[in-house]
Amino acid sequence: MNYRIISSILSRILAIEAGLLLLPLAVAGIYRESVLPFVWTIGLCLAGAAVLYLPGRKQTGSLHPREGFVSVALSWLVISLFGALPFVFSGAIPNYISALFEIISGFTTTGASVLPAVEVVPKGVLFWRSFSHLVGGMGVLVFMMAILPTDDEHSMHLLRAEVPGPVKGKLVPKMRDTARTLYVIYLVMTLAEMVLLMAGGLSWFDAATTAFGTAGTGGFGVRNASIGAYNSVYVDVVVGVFMMLFGVNFNLYYIVLVKRSLRGLKSQELGLYLLVIAGATVTIALNVVHLYGSFLQALRYSFFQVSSIITTTGFATADFNLWPSYSRALLVLLMLMGACAGSTGGGTKVARLVILGKAIWGEIKKLLFPRAVNRVTLDGEPLEDGAIHNTMVFYMLYTLIALGAFLLLSLEGMDLETTFTSVVSCLSNIGPGLALVGPTGNFSIWSGASKLVLSLCMLLGRLEFFPVITLFASGVWGKRS
């Protein structure tokens, strides 16, 4: 294990976090709130960066996949441990474990909250809470690669460990250029949504925090009633459409916008993603029309919640806990499915569902036509057996971890609907669940131990298991053989 490189990466991450904290500090100053919580946190981040810089300043050797996975997992853990401090120092969330849960939920773009009311929280803290979605949406190490000089070979292992999805690749020859390209698209889309929301009457603060939550598909709101507080069809449509757009694979935006090719629009994953959104929206609207008086009203609320849940954003305009069983069951299935690979959304990813379906159909064809040569393809390109194997392993890990967390949380004696959807919500990085953790509830009902279990679920889900599991694998911390 190359500890010097890992130490250097962690030092950079803490220095970047200190810089990012200047933004909520400025917001606190604008609203004449105490800036001390951010000043103290920035000081601690810089002190931690200095301590980690000393052993890493003379880094030697290469960063291999093992170090890449460990660096990613530790970076997310370290940025969360320090990022929770403003909540504690400000008194918004005095309990450190609860504050840690909140910021992990922010950085992993889950959106699950322990705050029963957000409108009483200082604006600077709320800004940091929502801003964590923007930082975590594309990835903290991708952000580091975009702004700091990094070795291309090192960057490859970091990008592969952090960017979710079954198929990973470079858009452009250099990994740093890839990171920059992704972030330019990401930030331009965020700014566009912010401008449109301000045009709809939202203040700059509400527009910015809502855009951050949409871009990262996180869903932290600054109103107790989430997006429903604005009671605006215009806002619902803008946020709903942008949630859907941020759930699309960013590689496709690069192909269409930069390479000016329509090839990206022929993606099988994109086709299934849009088909599921359309089908779920219409069928839920038909199922809840009696609650809203007209089909158009039902369609408005249905589209928003389908877009919110499938992209794992978690914003709400209606209490879907009150919807019929079919609608709630369909929303749970959308939680499990999630958005596209290479997007800021969570879940198991639509691409994996496509691969799984094709692999199953391939096995059926083998039984029917034993001599036929069947090759599983995605968008016309043959998939390696490793991609199919990794997809199967991912689904197995997801199931085992979900069951394990479900059993641990069940020790608290909550109802099964609350317990199950709490686990699925955190593991799929969604935010709201059903019953006590629904859109009008929160996660403060859980004990400190359960919050730590759910925090681990959020990290496992965001990093897709392997980087976090690597930390506990035997032999990882020893010398390279």
LONUMAR-162474 format. One line per field, with one value per residue (C-alpha): residue number from 1; chain; x, y, z. Coordinates in steps of 0.25 Angstrom, whole numbers, plus 2048, in hexadecimal, padded with zeros to 3 digits. Layout:
N
seq = [NUM | ...]
mol = [A | ...]
xx = [X | ...]
yy = [Y | ...]
zz = [Z | ...]
! end
This chain:
481
seq = [1 | 2 | 3 | 4 | 5 | 6 | 7 | 8 | 9 | 10 | 11 | 12 | 13 | 14 | 15 | 16 | 17 | 18 | 19 | 20 | 21 | 22 | 23 | 24 | 25 | 26 | 27 | 28 | 29 | 30 | 31 | 32 | 33 | 34 | 35 | 36 | 37 | 38 | 39 | 40 | 41 | 42 | 43 | 44 | 45 | 46 | 47 | 48 | 49 | 50 | 51 | 52 | 53 | 54 | 55 | 56 | 57 | 58 | 59 | 60 | 61 | 62 | 63 | 64 | 65 | 66 | 67 | 68 | 69 | 70 | 71 | 72 | 73 | 74 | 75 | 76 | 77 | 78 | 79 | 80 | 81 | 82 | 83 | 84 | 85 | 86 | 87 | 88 | 89 | 90 | 91 | 92 | 93 | 94 | 95 | 96 | 97 | 98 | 99 | 100 | 101 | 102 | 103 | 104 | 105 | 106 | 107 | 108 | 109 | 110 | 111 | 112 | 113 | 114 | 115 | 116 | 117 | 118 | 119 | 120 | 121 | 122 | 123 | 124 | 125 | 126 | 127 | 128 | 129 | 130 | 131 | 132 | 133 | 134 | 135 | 136 | 137 | 138 | 139 | 140 | 141 | 142 | 143 | 144 | 145 | 146 | 147 | 148 | 149 | 150 | 151 | 152 | 153 | 154 | 155 | 156 | 157 | 158 | 159 | 160 | 161 | 162 | 163 | 164 | 165 | 166 | 167 | 168 | 169 | 170 | 171 | 172 | 173 | 174 | 175 | 176 | 177 | 178 | 179 | 180 | 181 | 182 | 183 | 184 | 185 | 186 | 187 | 188 | 189 | 190 | 191 | 192 | 193 | 194 | 195 | 196 | 197 | 198 | 199 | 200 | 201 | 202 | 203 | 204 | 205 | 206 | 207 | 208 | 209 | 210 | 211 | 212 | 213 | 214 | 215 | 216 | 217 | 218 | 219 | 220 | 221 | 222 | 223 | 224 | 225 | 226 | 227 | 228 | 229 | 230 | 231 | 232 | 233 | 234 | 235 | 236 | 237 | 238 | 239 | 240 | 241 | 242 | 243 | 244 | 245 | 246 | 247 | 248 | 249 | 250 | 251 | 252 | 253 | 254 | 255 | 256 | 257 | 258 | 259 | 260 | 261 | 262 | 263 | 264 | 265 | 266 | 267 | 268 | 269 | 270 | 271 | 272 | 273 | 274 | 275 | 276 | 277 | 278 | 279 | 280 | 281 | 282 | 283 | 284 | 285 | 286 | 287 | 288 | 289 | 290 | 291 | 292 | 293 | 294 | 295 | 296 | 297 | 298 | 299 | 300 | 301 | 302 | 303 | 304 | 305 | 306 | 307 | 308 | 309 | 310 | 311 | 312 | 313 | 314 | 315 | 316 | 317 | 318 | 319 | 320 | 321 | 322 | 323 | 324 | 325 | 326 | 327 | 328 | 329 | 330 | 331 | 332 | 333 | 334 | 335 | 336 | 337 | 338 | 339 | 340 | 341 | 342 | 343 | 344 | 345 | 346 | 347 | 348 | 349 | 350 | 351 | 352 | 353 | 354 | 355 | 356 | 357 | 358 | 359 | 360 | 361 | 362 | 363 | 364 | 365 | 366 | 367 | 368 | 369 | 370 | 371 | 372 | 373 | 374 | 375 | 376 | 377 | 378 | 379 | 380 | 381 | 382 | 383 | 384 | 385 | 386 | 387 | 388 | 389 | 390 | 391 | 392 | 393 | 394 | 395 | 396 | 397 | 398 | 399 | 400 | 401 | 402 | 403 | 404 | 405 | 406 | 407 | 408 | 409 | 410 | 411 | 412 | 413 | 414 | 415 | 416 | 417 | 418 | 419 | 420 | 421 | 422 | 423 | 424 | 425 | 426 | 427 | 428 | 429 | 430 | 431 | 432 | 433 | 434 | 435 | 436 | 437 | 438 | 439 | 440 | 441 | 442 | 443 | 444 | 445 | 446 | 447 | 448 | 449 | 450 | 451 | 452 | 453 | 454 | 455 | 456 | 457 | 458 | 459 | 460 | 461 | 462 | 463 | 464 | 465 | 466 | 467 | 468 | 469 | 470 | 471 | 472 | 473 | 474 | 475 | 476 | 477 | 478 | 479 | 480 | 481]
mol = [A | A | A | A | A | A | A | A | A | A | A | A | A | A | A | A | A | A | A | A | A | A | A | A | A | A | A | A | A | A | A | A | A | A | A | A | A | A | A | A | A | A | A | A | A | A | A | A | A | A | A | A | A | A | A | A | A | A | A | A | A | A | A | A | A | A | A | A | A | A | A | A | A | A | A | A | A | A | A | A | A | A | A | A | A | A | A | A | A | A | A | A | A | A | A | A | A | A | A | A | A | A | A | A | A | A | A | A | A | A | A | A | A | A | A | A | A | A | A | A | A | A | A | A | A | A | A | A | A | A | A | A | A | A | A | A | A | A | A | A | A | A | A | A | A | A | A | A | A | A | A | A | A | A | A | A | A | A | A | A | A | A | A | A | A | A | A | A | A | A | A | A | A | A | A | A | A | A | A | A | A | A | A | A | A | A | A | A | A | A | A | A | A | A | A | A | A | A | A | A | A | A | A | A | A | A | A | A | A | A | A | A | A | A | A | A | A | A | A | A | A | A | A | A | A | A | A | A | A | A | A | A | A | A | A | A | A | A | A | A | A | A | A | A | A | A | A | A | A | A | A | A | A | A | A | A | A | A | A | A | A | A | A | A | A | A | A | A | A | A | A | A | A | A | A | A | A | A | A | A | A | A | A | A | A | A | A | A | A | A | A | A | A | A | A | A | A | A | A | A | A | A | A | A | A | A | A | A | A | A | A | A | A | A | A | A | A | A | A | A | A | A | A | A | A | A | A | A | A | A | A | A | A | A | A | A | A | A | A | A | A | A | A | A | A | A | A | A | A | A | A | A | A | A | A | A | A | A | A | A | A | A | A | A | A | A | A | A | A | A | A | A | A | A | A | A | A | A | A | A | A | A | A | A | A | A | A | A | A | A | A | A | A | A | A | A | A | A | A | A | A | A | A | A | A | A | A | A | A | A | A | A | A | A | A | A | A | A | A | A | A | A | A | A | A | A | A | A | A | A | A | A | A | A | A | A | A | A | A | A | A | A | A | A | A | A | A | A | A | A | A | A | A | A | A | A | A | A | A | A | A | A | A | A | A | A | A | A | A | A | A | A | A | A | A | A | A | A | A | A | A]
xx = [800 | 806 | 802 | 809 | 800 | 7F4 | 7F8 | 7FB | 7ED | 7E6 | 7EE | 7E9 | 7DB | 7DB | 7E1 | 7D6 | 7CC | 7D1 | 7D0 | 7C2 | 7BE | 7C1 | 7B4 | 7AA | 7B3 | 7B0 | 7A1 | 7A1 | 7A8 | 79D | 792 | 799 | 79B | 7A6 | 7B2 | 7BA | 7B4 | 7BB | 7C7 | 7CA | 7C7 | 7D0 | 7DB | 7DA | 7D9 | 7E6 | 7ED | 7E9 | 7EE | 7FB | 7FD | 7FA | 803 | 80F | 810 | 80B | 813 | 81E | 815 | 81C | 817 | 80A | 7FB | 7F6 | 7E7 | 7E8 | 7ED | 7E2 | 7D7 | 7DC | 7DF | 7D1 | 7CA | 7D3 | 7D1 | 7C2 | 7C3 | 7CD | 7C5 | 7B9 | 7BF | 7C4 | 7B8 | 7AE | 7B5 | 7AD | 7A0 | 7A6 | 7AD | 7A1 | 797 | 78F | 791 | 799 | 79A | 7A7 | 7A1 | 795 | 79D | 7A6 | 799 | 794 | 7A1 | 7A4 | 795 | 799 | 7A6 | 7A1 | 795 | 78B | 783 | 77E | 77E | 77D | 778 | 769 | 768 | 772 | 76D | 772 | 781 | 78B | 78C | 79B | 799 | 78D | 796 | 7A1 | 797 | 792 | 7A0 | 7A5 | 79B | 7A2 | 7B0 | 7AC | 7A4 | 7AF | 7B9 | 7C2 | 7CF | 7C9 | 7C9 | 7D7 | 7DC | 7D5 | 7DC | 7E9 | 7F4 | 7F4 | 7FB | 7F2 | 7F6 | 7F2 | 7E5 | 7E0 | 7E0 | 7D9 | 7CF | 7CC | 7CA | 7C1 | 7B8 | 7AC | 7A8 | 7AB | 7B2 | 7BD | 7C5 | 7CC | 7C6 | 7D3 | 7E1 | 7E5 | 7DE | 7DF | 7D9 | 7CD | 7CB | 7CB | 7C1 | 7B8 | 7B8 | 7B6 | 7A9 | 7A5 | 7A7 | 7A0 | 794 | 794 | 795 | 78A | 780 | 784 | 781 | 774 | 76F | 773 | 76A | 75F | 75F | 769 | 773 | 782 | 784 | 778 | 77B | 78A | 787 | 77C | 785 | 790 | 787 | 782 | 790 | 795 | 787 | 788 | 77B | 77F | 775 | 775 | 766 | 75E | 755 | 760 | 75D | 74E | 750 | 751 | 743 | 747 | 745 | 750 | 75A | 755 | 757 | 765 | 76A | 763 | 76A | 777 | 777 | 774 | 780 | 78A | 786 | 78B | 799 | 7A2 | 7AA | 79E | 79E | 7AD | 7AA | 79E | 7A3 | 7B2 | 7B4 | 7A7 | 7A2 | 794 | 79A | 798 | 789 | 788 | 78D | 785 | 786 | 781 | 775 | 771 | 773 | 76A | 760 | 75F | 75D | 752 | 74B | 74C | 747 | 73B | 737 | 739 | 731 | 725 | 727 | 726 | 71D | 712 | 71B | 71D | 710 | 716 | 71F | 728 | 72A | 72D | 737 | 73E | 740 | 743 | 74E | 755 | 755 | 759 | 764 | 769 | 769 | 76F | 77A | 77B | 77A | 76F | 768 | 759 | 74D | 743 | 742 | 743 | 741 | 732 | 732 | 72C | 734 | 737 | 73E | 746 | 74B | 74F | 757 | 75E | 762 | 767 | 76F | 776 | 778 | 77E | 783 | 78D | 79B | 7A5 | 79A | 79A | 78E | 78F | 788 | 78C | 78D | 784 | 790 | 792 | 783 | 785 | 791 | 78A | 77E | 787 | 78F | 782 | 77D | 78A | 78A | 77C | 780 | 78C | 781 | 779 | 784 | 790 | 799 | 796 | 7A1 | 79A | 7A2 | 79C | 79D | 79B | 798 | 79D | 7AB | 7AD | 7AF | 7BA | 7B7 | 7BD | 7B2 | 7A7 | 7AE | 7B0 | 7A2 | 79D | 7A7 | 7A2 | 793 | 798 | 79F | 794 | 78A | 793 | 797 | 788 | 784 | 78F | 78C | 77D | 77F | 788 | 77D | 772 | 778 | 772 | 764 | 75F | 754 | 759 | 756 | 75E | 76A | 76A | 769 | 773 | 77D | 779 | 779 | 787 | 78D | 787 | 78B | 77C | 778 | 76A | 764 | 756 | 74E | 756 | 761 | 758 | 758 | 752 | 75B | 76A | 775 | 776 | 76D | 779 | 784 | 792 | 796 | 78C | 790 | 79E | 799 | 791 | 79D | 7A5 | 79A | 79A | 7A9 | 7A9 | 79D | 7A4 | 7B2 | 7AB | 7B1 | 7BF | 7C7 | 7C1 | 7C2 | 7D0 | 7D3 | 7D0 | 7D6 | 7E1 | 7EF | 7EB | 7F3 | 800 | 80B | 809 | 80D]
yy = [800 | 80E | 816 | 822 | 824 | 821 | 82C | 836 | 833 | 835 | 842 | 848 | 844 | 84B | 857 | 857 | 856 | 862 | 86A | 865 | 869 | 878 | 878 | 875 | 87E | 889 | 886 | 886 | 894 | 899 | 895 | 89B | 88D | 888 | 884 | 87D | 86F | 870 | 877 | 86C | 861 | 867 | 868 | 85A | 856 | 85D | 857 | 849 | 84C | 851 | 845 | 83B | 843 | 841 | 831 | 833 | 83F | 835 | 82B | 820 | 814 | 813 | 813 | 805 | 800 | 7FC | 80A | 811 | 809 | 80C | 81B | 81D | 816 | 81E | 82B | 82A | 826 | 832 | 83C | 838 | 837 | 846 | 84A | 847 | 851 | 85E | 857 | 854 | 862 | 869 | 861 | 85D | 84F | 84E | 83F | 83B | 82E | 834 | 83F | 835 | 82E | 83B | 83F | 830 | 831 | 83E | 83A | 82D | 834 | 82C | 837 | 830 | 839 | 839 | 848 | 849 | 857 | 85E | 86C | 86F | 86B | 876 | 879 | 877 | 869 | 866 | 86B | 861 | 856 | 858 | 85B | 84E | 848 | 850 | 84B | 83D | 83B | 83A | 835 | 83C | 835 | 839 | 847 | 846 | 841 | 84C | 857 | 852 | 84C | 83D | 831 | 82B | 81D | 820 | 827 | 81B | 812 | 81D | 820 | 811 | 810 | 81C | 81D | 814 | 80A | 7FD | 802 | 80D | 814 | 821 | 82B | 832 | 82D | 833 | 830 | 83E | 844 | 839 | 83F | 84D | 84A | 843 | 84E | 859 | 852 | 84F | 85E | 864 | 85C | 860 | 86E | 86D | 867 | 872 | 87D | 877 | 875 | 884 | 887 | 880 | 889 | 881 | 889 | 887 | 87F | 876 | 874 | 871 | 867 | 860 | 860 | 859 | 84F | 84C | 84B | 842 | 83A | 83C | 843 | 84B | 856 | 864 | 863 | 85A | 856 | 854 | 858 | 858 | 864 | 86D | 868 | 86B | 863 | 86A | 866 | 858 | 856 | 85D | 855 | 848 | 849 | 84C | 841 | 838 | 83E | 83C | 82E | 82C | 826 | 832 | 82B | 82D | 83C | 83C | 834 | 83D | 84B | 84A | 840 | 844 | 836 | 831 | 823 | 825 | 827 | 818 | 813 | 807 | 80B | 819 | 813 | 80A | 815 | 81E | 813 | 810 | 81E | 820 | 813 | 815 | 823 | 820 | 813 | 81B | 827 | 81D | 817 | 824 | 82C | 82B | 832 | 83E | 840 | 841 | 839 | 845 | 847 | 839 | 839 | 845 | 83E | 830 | 835 | 83D | 831 | 827 | 830 | 833 | 824 | 81E | 828 | 826 | 835 | 834 | 842 | 841 | 849 | 83F | 835 | 829 | 821 | 824 | 81E | 810 | 804 | 802 | 810 | 80E | 800 | 806 | 811 | 807 | 7FF | 80C | 80E | 801 | 804 | 812 | 81A | 818 | 814 | 820 | 82A | 830 | 827 | 81B | 80D | 801 | 808 | 806 | 801 | 7F5 | 7F2 | 7F2 | 7E9 | 7DF | 7DE | 7DB | 7D1 | 7CA | 7CA | 7C5 | 7B9 | 7B6 | 7B6 | 7AC | 7A3 | 7A4 | 7A4 | 79D | 79F | 7AD | 7B8 | 7C2 | 7CF | 7D9 | 7E7 | 7F5 | 800 | 7F6 | 7F4 | 7E6 | 7E5 | 7DE | 7D2 | 7DA | 7E5 | 7DB | 7D4 | 7E1 | 7E5 | 7D8 | 7DA | 7E8 | 7E3 | 7D8 | 7E2 | 7EC | 7E1 | 7DC | 7EA | 7EE | 7E2 | 7E3 | 7F2 | 7EF | 7E4 | 7EE | 7F9 | 7F0 | 7EE | 7FC | 7F7 | 801 | 7FC | 7F4 | 7FF | 809 | 800 | 7FA | 807 | 80E | 804 | 805 | 814 | 815 | 80A | 80F | 81E | 822 | 82A | 828 | 81A | 816 | 816 | 81E | 822 | 826 | 834 | 83A | 832 | 832 | 828 | 82E | 822 | 819 | 817 | 81B | 80D | 80C | 819 | 814 | 807 | 810 | 819 | 80D | 809 | 817 | 816 | 808 | 80C | 818 | 812 | 805 | 7FC | 7F8 | 804 | 804 | 7F4 | 7F5 | 7FD | 7F0 | 7E6 | 7DD | 7E0 | 7EE | 7F6 | 7ED | 7EF | 7ED | 7DE]
zz = [800 | 7FC | 808 | 803 | 7F7 | 7FF | 80A | 7FF | 7F9 | 806 | 809 | 7FC | 7FF | 80C | 806 | 7FB | 806 | 80D | 800 | 7FE | 80C | 808 | 800 | 80C | 815 | 80B | 80B | 81A | 819 | 80F | 818 | 825 | 82B | 833 | 82A | 836 | 833 | 825 | 82A | 834 | 82A | 81F | 82A | 82D | 81F | 81C | 828 | 824 | 816 | 81B | 824 | 818 | 80F | 817 | 814 | 806 | 801 | 7FC | 7F5 | 7ED | 7E5 | 7DE | 7E2 | 7DE | 7DF | 7ED | 7F1 | 7E8 | 7EF | 7FD | 7FA | 7F5 | 801 | 80B | 804 | 805 | 813 | 817 | 810 | 817 | 825 | 823 | 81B | 827 | 830 | 82C | 830 | 83E | 840 | 83B | 844 | 839 | 83B | 849 | 849 | 840 | 83B | 836 | 830 | 829 | 824 | 81E | 817 | 812 | 80D | 806 | 800 | 7FB | 7F5 | 7FD | 803 | 810 | 81B | 82A | 82B | 82E | 82A | 820 | 820 | 82E | 82A | 827 | 818 | 818 | 81D | 813 | 808 | 80C | 80E | 7FF | 7FA | 7FE | 7F4 | 7E9 | 7ED | 7EF | 7E3 | 7D9 | 7E3 | 7ED | 7E6 | 7D8 | 7DD | 7E2 | 7D5 | 7CE | 7D5 | 7D9 | 7D1 | 7D2 | 7CC | 7C1 | 7C5 | 7D3 | 7CF | 7C8 | 7D4 | 7DC | 7D2 | 7D0 | 7DF | 7E1 | 7D4 | 7D6 | 7CB | 7C5 | 7B8 | 7BA | 7B0 | 7AC | 7A4 | 79F | 79F | 7AD | 7BA | 7BF | 7B2 | 7B4 | 7C2 | 7BD | 7B2 | 7BC | 7C5 | 7BB | 7B6 | 7C4 | 7C9 | 7BC | 7BE | 7CD | 7C9 | 7BF | 7C9 | 7D3 | 7C9 | 7C5 | 7D3 | 7D6 | 7CA | 7D1 | 7DD | 7E6 | 7EE | 7EA | 7F7 | 7F4 | 7E6 | 7E8 | 7F3 | 7EB | 7DF | 7E7 | 7EC | 7DE | 7D8 | 7E2 | 7E2 | 7F1 | 7F5 | 802 | 802 | 809 | 80C | 815 | 80A | 800 | 7F2 | 7F5 | 7FE | 7F1 | 7EC | 7DE | 7D1 | 7CB | 7D6 | 7D6 | 7C7 | 7C7 | 7D3 | 7CD | 7C0 | 7C5 | 7CF | 7C3 | 7BB | 7C6 | 7C7 | 7B8 | 7B6 | 7B4 | 7AA | 7A1 | 7A3 | 79F | 792 | 78E | 792 | 790 | 785 | 77F | 77C | 77E | 781 | 790 | 78E | 789 | 797 | 79B | 7AA | 7A7 | 79F | 7AB | 7B5 | 7AD | 7AB | 7BA | 7BD | 7B3 | 7B7 | 7C6 | 7C5 | 7BD | 7C5 | 7D3 | 7CE | 7CA | 7D8 | 7E0 | 7D7 | 7E1 | 7EB | 7E3 | 7DB | 7CD | 7C5 | 7C2 | 7D1 | 7D3 | 7C8 | 7CE | 7DB | 7D5 | 7CB | 7D6 | 7E0 | 7D5 | 7D1 | 7DF | 7E3 | 7D7 | 7D7 | 7E6 | 7E8 | 7F3 | 7F1 | 7F4 | 7F0 | 7F6 | 802 | 7FA | 807 | 804 | 7F6 | 7F3 | 7F5 | 7E6 | 7E5 | 7F2 | 7ED | 7DF | 7E6 | 7EE | 7E2 | 7DC | 7E8 | 7E6 | 7D7 | 7D8 | 7CD | 7C1 | 7C3 | 7C2 | 7C8 | 7D5 | 7D9 | 7E2 | 7E2 | 7DB | 7CE | 7C1 | 7BA | 7C3 | 7C1 | 7B2 | 7B3 | 7BD | 7B4 | 7A8 | 7AF | 7B4 | 7A6 | 7A1 | 7AA | 7A6 | 797 | 79B | 7A0 | 794 | 789 | 790 | 783 | 780 | 784 | 78D | 791 | 79B | 795 | 79A | 790 | 785 | 78C | 792 | 7A1 | 7A7 | 7B0 | 7BC | 7BA | 7BC | 7C7 | 7CE | 7CD | 7D3 | 7DF | 7E1 | 7E2 | 7EB | 7F4 | 7F4 | 7F9 | 804 | 809 | 809 | 810 | 81A | 81D | 81D | 828 | 830 | 830 | 833 | 841 | 844 | 842 | 838 | 82E | 822 | 817 | 81F | 821 | 813 | 80C | 815 | 810 | 802 | 802 | 808 | 800 | 7F3 | 7F7 | 7F6 | 802 | 806 | 808 | 80D | 81A | 825 | 81B | 810 | 80A | 817 | 820 | 823 | 828 | 836 | 83B | 83A | 845 | 843 | 840 | 835 | 82F | 82E | 827 | 81E | 81C | 818 | 80E | 808 | 806 | 800 | 7F7 | 7F1 | 7EF | 7EB | 7F6 | 7F1 | 7F6 | 804 | 805 | 801 | 80E | 815 | 80C | 811 | 80C | 806 | 810 | 80F | 806 | 7F7 | 7F3]
! end
